[in-house]
């Protein structure tokens, strides 16, 4: 059974999402290795959501609830967030709704900016990471591959994402009222990853030509050379910051890249600009929030940007939602059909076993000649034709939730029983989560789906300069 634990900008604060993004993405190998229920795990962590997709080898609701509890405990420990705060912010989906949710997410329909371009690639990279870590499963592979296919269809066949929507571009649109002339604007770009590349492209679209890139990672040199932008190293950072009108931070660093002290030092340099706009697209934050209280510093972070995200203009079209619903329905149908496959295999095996036995007896009596071979080919074709309608009917019954009637008919008519007949189990939409294993009650526990805001304030503060781009 597939389940999904999801926390996003819709039901969690950016403070909590930031904390989850630091340590939680690393929990998948631990969960798969140590859990009695979790057979596969893929973690999706972006700037506005944290989600864990699990393949749980347990058809009972209690098994899914225990698996959800294990994930919450592991995420809580890795992120230094109280488990009660994680529970308040996370919704747990199961069964058929998991596919619909992921397909919608990968198509950009659940993003801060509807139709954003980056999420499709982030979903692909989440699956690639799971492959590298050995935590994926065949069910999760099918789910994520279908999600990527659906995302491509939505992008190419509907208007969603047609305008090249992204958080980067939305942030720059918000900055329009603060920037007089983009062509004369000096920009300091922080980061060398994909988001930094997207940011640089968006800046160039607005006519920016004076961009300097900074990152303490070793990737800065090839990044700067490949994209033909000058680079600055740590000793010269304050000087460049002092002369920058706009700072765009798009690094994947787990620690602050620029602290309040950097801005103070920059402001104290000769001929330093009096004002600068700082756009922080990082999660975790790249810029120390204390910097926004300094004179001349205006900070736009993800939380601020999300508050200005347009709703009506970029709302998903009806056709995009319909495509996601159709893809999810087809994925569910394929899953349900697979549950009747053992019965179909048993039926075909029975018919062909009888046929093989009769052909063997015929050959023993008449010998092996050309006529016998032609007769055998004709009989095999006939059996295949006769089995076509029952096979199709079996899939139809499975889709209607009546696979058991097909299995019963095989037993009644032919005495055939599938080797491992799977039953269609009704799948709940919301999985209840159980308390810690040491205090499990007899009942299923409290359901998830509540909305939470802040995590604990005792999370160790992040300081220092990043070592990653």
Long-range contacts (C-beta under 8 A, 24 or more apart in sequence): 1-55, 1-56, 1-58, 1-59, 1-63, 1-64, 1-94, 1-95, 1-425, 1-427, 2-53, 2-54, 2-55, 2-56, 2-94, 2-95, 2-98, 2-99, 2-139, 2-140, 2-143, 3-53, 3-54, 3-56, 3-64, 3-67, 3-68, 3-92, 3-93, 3-94, 3-95, 3-98, 3-431, 4-51, 4-52, 4-53, 4-54, 4-92, 4-93, 4-94, 4-98, 4-101, 4-102, 5-51, 5-52, 5-54, 5-68, 5-71, 5-72, 5-90, 5-91, 5-92, 6-49, 6-50, 6-51, 6-90, 6-91, 6-92, 6-93, 6-101, 7-49, 7-50, 7-51, 7-86, 7-89, 7-90, 7-91, 8-48, 8-49, 8-50, 8-51, 8-110, 9-48, 9-49, 9-112, 9-306, 10-110, 11-89, 11-90, 11-91, 11-450, 11-451, 11-452, 12-50, 12-89, 12-90, 12-451, 12-452, 12-453, 13-89, 13-303, 13-452, 13-453, 13-454, 13-455, 14-48, 14-283, 14-301, 14-302, 14-303, 14-306, 15-453, 15-454, 15-455, 16-81, 16-85, 16-89, 16-452, 16-453, 16-454, 16-455, 17-47, 17-48, 17-49, 17-50, 17-283, 18-283, 18-284, 18-285, 19-79, 19-80, 19-81, 19-284, 19-455, 19-459, 20-45, 20-50, 20-75, 20-79, 20-81, 20-86, 21-45, 21-47, 21-50, 21-283, 21-284, 22-78, 22-79, 22-254, 22-284, 22-462, 23-75, 23-78, 23-79, 23-80, 24-50, 24-52, 24-75, 24-78, 24-79, 25-129, 26-78, 27-52, 27-71, 27-74, 27-75, 27-78, 28-52, 28-130, 28-133, 28-135, 29-133, 29-134, 29-135, 30-74, 31-70, 31-71, 31-74, 31-135, 32-134, 32-135, 35-67, 35-70, 37-63, 37-64, 37-66, 37-67, 37-70, 38-67, 38-70, 38-71, 39-137, 40-130, 40-135, 40-136, 40-137, 40-139, 40-140, 41-71, 41-130, 41-135, 41-136, 41-140, 42-126, 42-127, 42-129, 42-130, 42-135, 42-136, 42-140, 42-144, 43-126, 43-129, 43-130, 44-105, 44-122, 44-123, 44-126, 45-126, 46-118, 46-119, 46-122, 46-283, 47-167, 47-281, 47-282, 47-283, 47-302, 48-111, 48-112, 48-167, 48-283, 48-302, 48-306, 49-105, 49-110, 50-75, 51-105, 53-98, 53-102, 53-140, 53-143, 53-144, 55-137, 55-139, 55-140, 59-425, 61-428, 61-431, 61-432, 61-444, 62-434, 62-444, 64-92, 64-94, 64-428, 64-431, 65-431, 65-432, 65-433, 65-434, 65-444, 65-445, 66-434, 66-437, 68-92, 68-431, 68-433, 68-434, 68-448, 69-433, 69-434, 69-435, 69-436, 69-437, 72-433, 73-436, 79-455, 79-459, 80-456, 80-458, 80-459, 80-460, 81-455, 81-456, 81-459, 82-455, 82-456, 85-452, 85-454, 85-455, 85-456, 86-455, 87-433, 87-448, 87-450, 87-452, 88-450, 88-451, 88-452, 89-450, 89-451, 89-452, 89-453, 90-448, 91-430, 91-448, 91-449, 92-430, 92-431, 92-433, 92-448, 92-449, 93-429, 93-430, 93-431, 94-427, 94-428, 94-429, 94-430, 94-431, 95-427, 95-428, 95-429, 96-328, 96-332, 96-427, 97-429, 98-143, 99-143, 99-146, 99-147, 99-327, 99-328, 99-331, 99-332, 100-324, 100-325, 100-328, 102-143, 102-144, 102-147, 103-146, 103-147, 103-150, 103-151, 103-324, 103-327, 103-328, 103-331, 104-321, 104-324, 105-147, 106-147, 106-148, 106-150, 106-151, 107-150, 107-151, 107-154, 107-155, 107-160, 107-316, 107-320, 107-323, 107-324, 108-151, 108-154, 108-155, 108-160, 108-161, 108-165, 109-154, 109-160, 109-316, 109-320, 109-321, 109-324, 112-167, 112-170, 112-305, 112-306, 112-309, 113-165, 113-166, 113-167, 113-170, 113-309, 113-310, 113-314, 114-160, 114-165, 114-314, 114-315, 114-316, 115-160, 115-161, 115-162, 115-163, 115-165, 115-314, 115-316, 116-161, 116-165, 116-166, 116-167, 117-161, 117-164, 117-165, 117-166, 117-198, 118-166, 118-167, 118-194, 118-195, 118-198, 119-151, 120-148, 120-151, 120-152, 120-155, 121-194, 123-147, 123-148, 123-151, 124-148, 142-331, 142-334, 143-331, 146-327, 146-331, 149-327, 150-323, 150-324, 150-327, 153-323, 153-327, 154-320, 154-323, 154-324, 157-319, 157-323, 158-317, 158-319, 158-320, 158-323, 159-317, 159-320, 160-316, 160-317, 160-320, 163-314, 165-314, 166-198, 166-202, 167-281, 167-302, 167-305, 168-195, 168-198, 168-199, 168-202, 168-250, 168-281, 169-202, 170-305, 170-308, 170-309, 170-310, 171-248, 171-279, 171-281, 171-300, 171-305, 172-202, 172-203, 172-206, 172-279, 174-300, 174-305, 174-308, 175-246, 175-277, 175-279, 175-300, 178-277, 178-298, 179-245, 179-246, 179-277, 182-206, 182-207, 182-208, 183-207, 183-208, 183-209, 184-210, 185-210, 185-245, 185-246, 186-210, 186-212, 186-243, 186-244, 186-245, 186-246, 187-211, 187-212, 187-244, 187-245, 187-246, 187-247, 187-248, 188-212, 188-213, 188-214, 188-232, 188-240, 188-241, 188-244, 188-246, 188-247, 188-248, 189-213, 189-214, 189-229, 189-248, 189-250, 190-214, 190-215, 190-247, 190-248, 190-249, 190-250, 190-251, 190-257, 190-258, 190-286, 191-215, 191-249, 191-250, 191-251, 191-252, 191-253, 191-282, 191-286, 191-469, 192-217, 192-219, 192-220, 192-223, 192-251, 192-469, 193-250, 193-251, 193-252, 193-469, 195-250, 195-252, 195-281, 196-223, 196-250, 196-251, 196-469, 197-227, 198-250, 199-248, 199-250, 199-281, 200-227, 200-229, 203-248, 212-240, 212-244, 214-240, 214-257, 215-251, 215-257, 215-466, 215-469, 216-257, 216-465, 216-466, 216-467, 217-466, 217-467, 217-468, 217-469, 219-469, 220-469, 223-469, 234-465, 237-262, 238-262, 238-265, 238-266, 238-269, 239-266, 239-269, 241-266, 241-276, 242-266, 242-267, 242-269, 242-271, 242-272, 242-273, 243-271, 243-272, 243-273, 244-273, 244-276, 245-273, 245-276, 245-277, 246-276, 246-277, 246-278, 246-279, 247-276, 247-277, 247-278, 247-279, 247-287, 248-279, 248-281, 249-278, 249-279, 249-280, 249-281, 249-282, 249-286, 249-287, 250-281, 250-282, 250-286, 251-282, 251-286, 251-466, 251-468, 251-469, 252-282, 252-468, 252-469, 253-282, 253-284, 253-286, 253-466, 253-467, 253-468, 253-469, 254-284, 254-462, 254-466, 254-468, 255-284, 255-462, 255-463, 255-464, 255-465, 255-466, 255-467, 256-285, 256-286, 256-287, 256-288, 256-462, 256-463, 256-464, 256-465, 256-466, 257-282, 257-286, 257-287, 257-465, 257-466, 258-286, 258-287, 258-288, 258-291, 259-288, 259-290, 259-291, 259-463, 259-465, 260-288, 260-290, 260-291, 260-293, 260-294, 262-291, 263-291, 263-294, 263-297, 264-294, 267-294, 267-295, 267-296, 281-305, 284-462, 286-466, 333-399, 336-398, 336-399, 336-401, 336-403, 336-424, 337-395, 337-398, 337-399, 338-422, 339-398, 339-403, 339-422, 339-423, 339-424, 340-394, 340-395, 340-397, 340-398, 340-403, 340-406, 340-407, 340-422, 342-418, 342-419, 342-420, 342-421, 342-422, 343-394, 343-403, 343-406, 343-407, 343-410, 343-418, 343-421, 344-390, 344-391, 344-394, 345-418, 345-419, 346-410, 346-416, 346-417, 346-418, 346-419, 347-387, 347-390, 347-391, 347-394, 347-410, 347-414, 347-416, 348-387, 348-391, 350-414, 350-416, 351-383, 351-386, 351-387, 352-380, 352-383, 355-379, 355-380, 355-383, 398-424
